[in-house]
Amino acid sequence: MPWGVALFLVYGLAILAGIGLSLGYVVDMAQTVPITPLGLVVMALLAYTIFTLTVVLQRKAAARSLALGLATLALPAIPLAFLAAGPVGALLVAAFAGLLIQGLRAPAVGVWLDQP
């Protein structure tokens, strides 16, 4: 397994952990209003993340573009990290996003994801 795929799997599992931690708040909101914009976004992100991780683990060729799409979600986290942790946090998130995207664009990933 190329390092870019391994880094993506860690990233995907971190997203799933974040969704799992925030799910209690989303369910509490659903008790008052059945459909909320936050609930829709969380459920769409959950479905997309699970589907992408599943396709990556199956080594399908389509997983590369799906994984790159999910990796771009790290880019909006840069200004959020700047607001939460200052310039150092923003630089760390930007470096992680750069590594993740470069790792997924490596030729070894294309070779590894070879199933039709």
N, CA, C and O of each residue as an XYZ file, in Angstrom:
464
protein
N       0.846     -1.178      0.000
C       0.000      0.000      0.000
C       0.889      1.238      0.000
O       1.766      1.370      0.854
N       0.672      2.144     -0.949
C       1.454      3.381     -0.973
C       1.150      4.255      0.243
O       0.082      4.160      0.846
N       2.110      5.101      0.583
C       1.945      5.943      1.766
C       0.800      6.933      1.592
O       0.176      7.317      2.582
N       0.507      7.354      0.377
C      -0.603      8.277      0.145
C      -1.945      7.647      0.476
O      -2.831      8.310      1.014
N      -2.094      6.382      0.159
C      -3.337      5.677      0.479
C      -3.444      5.474      1.985
O      -4.522      5.642      2.557
N      -2.347      5.119      2.626
C      -2.368      4.939      4.080
C      -2.711      6.250      4.791
O      -3.483      6.256      5.749
N      -2.139      7.354      4.322
C      -2.446      8.659      4.909
C      -3.910      9.012      4.676
O      -4.562      9.581      5.552
N      -4.427      8.678      3.499
C      -5.843      8.940      3.226
C      -6.742      8.114      4.138
O      -7.764      8.612      4.610
N      -6.379      6.862      4.392
C      -7.198      6.032      5.277
C      -7.218      6.603      6.698
O      -8.257      6.581      7.359
N      -6.093      7.107      7.163
C      -6.049      7.749      8.481
C      -6.939      8.988      8.482
O      -7.681      9.228      9.435
N      -6.861      9.771      7.408
C      -7.683     10.974      7.263
C      -9.170     10.616      7.252
O      -9.971     11.266      7.923
N      -9.536      9.590      6.497
C     -10.926      9.168      6.436
C     -11.443      8.674      7.776
O     -12.575      8.970      8.158
N     -10.619      7.923      8.486
C     -11.028      7.450      9.807
C     -11.146      8.598     10.802
O     -11.984      8.553     11.703
N     -10.313      9.629     10.646
C     -10.429     10.812     11.502
C     -11.732     11.560     11.214
O     -12.367     12.076     12.133
N     -12.128     11.620      9.947
C     -13.409     12.242      9.606
C     -14.553     11.453     10.238
O     -15.475     12.036     10.809
N     -14.490     10.127     10.134
C     -15.539      9.302     10.740
C     -15.593      9.482     12.257
O     -16.675      9.498     12.843
N     -14.436      9.616     12.888
C     -14.406      9.846     14.335
C     -15.023     11.201     14.673
O     -15.771     11.317     15.644
N     -14.716     12.216     13.887
C     -15.304     13.539     14.110
C     -16.814     13.531     13.938
O     -17.541     14.156     14.710
N     -17.278     12.821     12.921
C     -18.725     12.713     12.723
C     -19.362     11.971     13.893
O     -20.426     12.356     14.379
N     -18.706     10.910     14.338
C     -19.236     10.156     15.469
C     -19.331     10.991     16.733
O     -20.289     10.860     17.495
N     -18.344     11.849     16.960
C     -18.375     12.700     18.147
C     -19.439     13.786     18.049
O     -20.005     14.192     19.064
N     -19.718     14.259     16.832
C     -20.700     15.329     16.680
C     -22.118     14.815     16.481
O     -23.063     15.604     16.455
N     -22.278     13.516     16.341
C     -23.588     12.957     16.033
C     -24.593     13.152     17.167
O     -25.792     13.265     16.912
N     -24.134     13.191     18.385
C     -25.043     13.430     19.511
C     -25.715     14.781     19.411
O     -26.911     14.903     19.675
N     -24.957     15.801     19.032
C     -25.515     17.143     18.870
C     -26.524     17.175     17.723
O     -27.572     17.813     17.830
N     -26.207     16.488     16.634
C     -27.112     16.458     15.476
C     -28.414     15.759     15.848
O     -29.489     16.207     15.451
N     -28.333     14.676     16.596
C     -29.538     13.950     17.018
C     -30.359     14.801     17.979
O     -31.588     14.797     17.906
N     -29.702     15.532     18.879
C     -30.434     16.425     19.785
C     -31.185     17.503     19.008
O     -32.309     17.858     19.363
N     -30.562     18.024     17.944
C     -31.244     19.019     17.112
C     -32.430     18.400     16.386
O     -33.435     19.074     16.160
N     -32.327     17.140     16.021
C     -33.397     16.470     15.271
C     -34.629     16.226     16.133
O     -35.709     15.963     15.602
N     -34.487     16.308     17.429
C     -35.655     16.116     18.285
C     -36.600     17.303     18.209
O     -37.807     17.149     18.394
N     -36.055     18.493     17.937
C     -36.909     19.676     17.829
C     -37.326     19.946     16.389
O     -38.477     20.294     16.122
N     -36.392     19.786     15.472
C     -36.673     19.997     14.042
C     -36.191     18.749     13.311
O     -35.007     18.421     13.393
N     -37.058     18.052     12.607
C     -36.660     16.779     12.000
C     -35.564     16.894     10.943
O     -34.689     16.031     10.871
N     -35.598     17.936     10.130
C     -34.605     18.091      9.065
C     -33.897     19.423      9.268
O     -34.522     20.482      9.226
N     -32.582     19.360      9.489
C     -31.794     20.566      9.655
C     -30.686     20.581      8.603
O     -30.253     19.519      8.155
N     -30.224     21.757      8.205
C     -29.116     21.817      7.241
C     -27.857     21.122      7.760
O     -27.156     20.455      6.998
N     -27.571     21.275      9.048
C     -26.400     20.624      9.613
C     -26.546     19.104      9.555
O     -25.584     18.396      9.258
N     -27.733     18.614      9.833
C     -27.965     17.177      9.758
C     -27.799     16.644      8.353
O     -27.254     15.556      8.166
N     -28.258     17.386      7.360
C     -28.099     16.974      5.968
C     -26.632     16.926      5.566
O     -26.196     15.990      4.895
N     -25.872     17.934      5.977
C     -24.440     17.975      5.644
C     -23.697     16.834      6.318
O     -22.861     16.180      5.694
N     -23.992     16.591      7.579
C     -23.310     15.520      8.314
C     -23.629     14.157      7.705
O     -22.738     13.321      7.557
N     -24.878     13.930      7.355
C     -25.248     12.633      6.774
C     -24.645     12.452      5.382
O     -24.224     11.349      5.031
N     -24.599     13.523      4.586
C     -23.974     13.430      3.262
C     -22.479     13.156      3.393
O     -21.928     12.339      2.655
N     -21.819     13.841      4.334
C     -20.390     13.605      4.551
C     -20.137     12.193      5.059
O     -19.164     11.554      4.657
N     -20.995     11.706      5.928
C     -20.861     10.345      6.435
C     -20.985      9.324      5.308
O     -20.171      8.406      5.205
N     -21.992      9.481      4.472
C     -22.188      8.538      3.366
C     -21.030      8.597      2.377
O     -20.545      7.555      1.934
N     -20.579      9.803      2.024
C     -19.489      9.955      1.058
C     -18.188      9.373      1.610
O     -17.431      8.729      0.884
N     -17.939      9.601      2.883
C     -16.708      9.091      3.493
C     -16.720      7.570      3.554
O     -15.729      6.931      3.198
N     -17.812      6.988      3.994
C     -17.879      5.528      4.081
C     -17.758      4.903      2.697
O     -17.038      3.920      2.523
N     -18.458      5.467      1.706
C     -18.387      4.927      0.356
C     -16.972      5.028     -0.203
O     -16.477      4.077     -0.808
N     -16.317      6.168     -0.006
C     -14.969      6.360     -0.543
C     -13.975      5.419      0.126
O     -13.140      4.824     -0.556
N     -14.048      5.275      1.441
C     -13.137      4.359      2.132
C     -13.358      2.919      1.677
O     -12.403      2.157      1.527
N     -14.606      2.551      1.461
C     -14.903      1.202      0.997
C     -14.316      0.954     -0.386
O     -13.737     -0.102     -0.639
N     -14.465      1.921     -1.276
C     -13.954      1.767     -2.640
C     -12.424      1.753     -2.642
O     -11.813      1.028     -3.427
N     -11.808      2.546     -1.772
C     -10.335      2.545     -1.678
C      -9.853      1.186     -1.178
O      -8.886      0.639     -1.708
N     -10.512      0.643     -0.171
C     -10.091     -0.656      0.357
C     -10.300     -1.784     -0.649
O      -9.628     -2.813     -0.578
N     -11.227     -1.596     -1.584
C     -11.431     -2.585     -2.643
C     -10.453     -2.389     -3.799
O     -10.451     -3.173     -4.748
N      -9.639     -1.368     -3.726
C      -8.614     -1.050     -4.728
C      -9.207     -0.766     -6.103
O      -8.609     -1.128     -7.116
N     -10.365     -0.127     -6.156
C     -11.008      0.216     -7.416
C     -10.347      1.460     -8.014
O      -9.886      2.338     -7.286
N     -10.306      1.524     -9.335
C      -9.680      2.659    -10.017
C     -10.452      3.952     -9.773
O      -9.854      5.027     -9.724
N     -11.758      3.864     -9.621
C     -12.575      5.054     -9.384
C     -12.303      5.679     -8.023
O     -12.692      6.822     -7.782
N     -11.653      4.960     -7.143
C     -11.401      5.456     -5.793
C     -10.457      6.650     -5.789
O     -10.506      7.475     -4.876
N      -9.609      6.750     -6.788
C      -8.631      7.844     -6.796
C      -9.313      9.197     -6.883
O      -8.977     10.107     -6.125
N     -10.261      9.342     -7.793
C     -10.943     10.628     -7.920
C     -11.855     10.897     -6.722
O     -11.980     12.040     -6.281
N     -12.488      9.855     -6.200
C     -13.309     10.033     -5.001
C     -12.451     10.448     -3.805
O     -12.849     11.304     -3.015
N     -11.281      9.840     -3.680
C     -10.389     10.172     -2.565
C      -9.856     11.600     -2.700
O      -9.731     12.312     -1.703
N      -9.544     12.016     -3.919
C      -9.094     13.399     -4.112
C     -10.209     14.379     -3.767
O      -9.951     15.443     -3.205
N     -11.439     14.026     -4.101
C     -12.562     14.882     -3.736
C     -12.720     15.011     -2.232
O     -12.988     16.099     -1.722
N     -12.554     13.910     -1.526
C     -12.651     13.959     -0.067
C     -11.449     14.677      0.540
O     -11.576     15.328      1.577
N     -10.298     14.565     -0.088
C      -9.100     15.232      0.425
C      -9.201     16.748      0.312
O      -8.589     17.469      1.100
N      -9.968     17.237     -0.661
C     -10.100     18.688     -0.797
C     -10.873     19.306      0.363
O     -10.867     20.525      0.528
N     -11.534     18.482      1.164
C     -12.215     19.016      2.339
C     -11.230     19.488      3.412
O     -11.620     20.165      4.363
N      -9.970     19.131      3.259
C      -8.956     19.620      4.197
C      -8.620     21.086      3.938
O      -8.104     21.766      4.825
N      -8.905     21.577      2.741
C      -8.568     22.965      2.407
C      -9.404     23.990      3.181
O      -8.832     24.970      3.658
N     -10.723     23.822      3.334
C     -11.464     24.782      4.158
C     -11.087     24.724      5.639
O     -11.425     25.632      6.398
N     -10.399     23.679      6.047
C      -9.975     23.582      7.445
C      -8.800     24.504      7.750
O      -8.507     24.762      8.918
N      -8.122     25.005      6.717
C      -6.963     25.877      6.950
C      -7.381     27.186      7.623
O      -6.800     27.533      8.651
N      -8.372     27.940      7.089
C      -8.767     29.154      7.815
C      -9.396     28.863      9.176
O      -9.255     29.654     10.109
N     -10.089     27.732      9.289
C     -10.648     27.374     10.598
C      -9.543     27.105     11.614
O      -9.656     27.483     12.780
N      -8.477     26.451     11.165
C      -7.346     26.205     12.061
C      -6.654     27.512     12.421
O      -6.152     27.665     13.535
N      -6.628     28.448     11.492
C      -6.029     29.755     11.788
C      -6.823     30.478     12.871
O      -6.248     31.101     13.763
N      -8.144     30.389     12.786
C      -8.973     31.034     13.805
C      -8.863     30.329     15.152
O      -8.903     30.978     16.197
N      -8.725     29.004     15.135
C      -8.699     28.245     16.385
C      -7.309     28.200     17.019
O      -7.183     28.320     18.238
N      -6.260     28.027     16.200
C      -4.924     27.802     16.758
C      -3.885     28.792     16.268
O      -2.715     28.671     16.632
N      -4.264     29.752     15.468
C      -3.315     30.742     14.991
C      -2.541     30.246     13.779
O      -2.898     29.244     13.161
N      -1.466     30.972     13.450
C      -0.708     30.641     12.235
C      -0.049     29.264     12.278
O       0.078     28.612     11.242
N       0.363     28.822     13.435
C       1.023     27.513     13.528
C       0.034     26.396     13.185
O       0.371     25.472     12.445
N      -1.166     26.482     13.714
C      -2.183     25.490     13.404
C      -2.554     25.495     11.934
O      -2.750     24.439     11.333
N      -2.650     26.688     11.352
C      -2.983     26.783      9.934
C      -1.877     26.187      9.070
O      -2.154     25.535      8.063
N      -0.630     26.409      9.462
C       0.493     25.832      8.705
C       0.506     24.304      8.808
O       0.786     23.614      7.827
N       0.207     23.788      9.981
C       0.159     22.330     10.138
C      -0.956     21.703      9.297
O      -0.748     20.670      8.660
N      -2.123     22.319      9.296
C      -3.236     21.796      8.499
C      -2.930     21.928      7.013
O      -3.243     21.030      6.232
N      -2.318     23.045      6.618
C      -1.952     23.232      5.209
C      -0.904     22.215      4.772
O      -0.971     21.692      3.660
N       0.062     21.934      5.641
C       1.072     20.924      5.308
C       0.441     19.542      5.196
O       0.794     18.773      4.301
N      -0.486     19.218      6.089
C      -1.171     17.931      6.009
C      -1.996     17.831      4.731
O      -1.975     16.801      4.058
N      -2.721     18.891      4.394
C      -3.534     18.882      3.170
C      -2.649     18.732      1.937
O      -2.992     18.002      1.007
N      -1.515     19.419      1.932
C      -0.589     19.290      0.803
C      -0.027     17.888      0.680
O       0.045     17.341     -0.420
N       0.371     17.303      1.796
C       0.871     15.930      1.781
C      -0.188     14.944      1.324
O       0.096     14.021      0.561
N      -1.398     15.144      1.789
C      -2.487     14.241      1.431
C      -2.789     14.289     -0.063
O      -2.924     13.249     -0.708
N      -2.892     15.478     -0.602
C      -3.212     15.610     -2.023
C      -2.053     15.129     -2.888
O      -2.272     14.444     -3.888
N      -0.824     15.478     -2.515
C       0.339     14.998     -3.276
C       0.466     13.483     -3.194
O       0.812     12.829     -4.178
N       0.185     12.928     -2.024
C       0.268     11.479     -1.869
C      -0.744     10.746     -2.727
O      -0.454      9.675     -3.259
N      -1.941     11.325     -2.864
C      -2.967     10.682     -3.687
C      -2.711     10.858     -5.184
O      -3.227     10.092     -5.997
N      -1.924     11.857     -5.544
C      -1.616     12.083     -6.957
C      -0.372     11.333     -7.413
O      -0.013     11.389     -8.589
N       0.284     10.640     -6.507
C       1.509      9.907     -6.846
C       1.197      8.765     -7.812
O       0.123      8.168     -7.738
N       2.131      8.460     -8.719
C       1.901      7.358     -9.663
C       1.710      6.002     -8.982
O       1.005      5.142     -9.510
N       2.326      5.804     -7.827
C       2.192      4.524     -7.128
C       0.751      4.272     -6.700
O       0.318      3.122     -6.632
N       0.010      5.329     -6.413
C      -1.398      5.169     -6.026
C      -2.213      4.681     -7.224
O      -3.075      3.814     -7.086
N      -1.933      5.240     -8.390
C      -2.634      4.793     -9.597
C      -2.360      3.340     -9.931
O      -3.239      2.627    -10.416
N      -1.135      2.904     -9.669
C      -0.787      1.501     -9.888
C      -1.477      0.609     -8.872
O      -1.954     -0.472     -9.215
N      -1.532      1.061     -7.608
C      -2.123      0.253     -6.561
C      -3.642      0.126     -6.713
O      -4.211     -0.933     -6.447
N      -4.298      1.216     -7.145
C      -5.750      1.196     -7.366
C      -5.996      0.742     -8.802
O      -6.253      1.563     -9.682
N      -5.918     -0.555     -9.033
C      -5.935     -1.066    -10.404
C      -7.150     -1.898    -10.751
O      -7.267     -2.351    -11.889
N      -8.055     -2.115     -9.820
C      -9.232     -2.947    -10.109
C     -10.272     -2.147    -10.890
O     -10.535     -0.994    -10.547
N     -10.862     -2.722    -11.918
C     -11.870     -1.980    -12.686
C     -13.181     -1.830    -11.941
O     -14.122     -1.231    -12.461
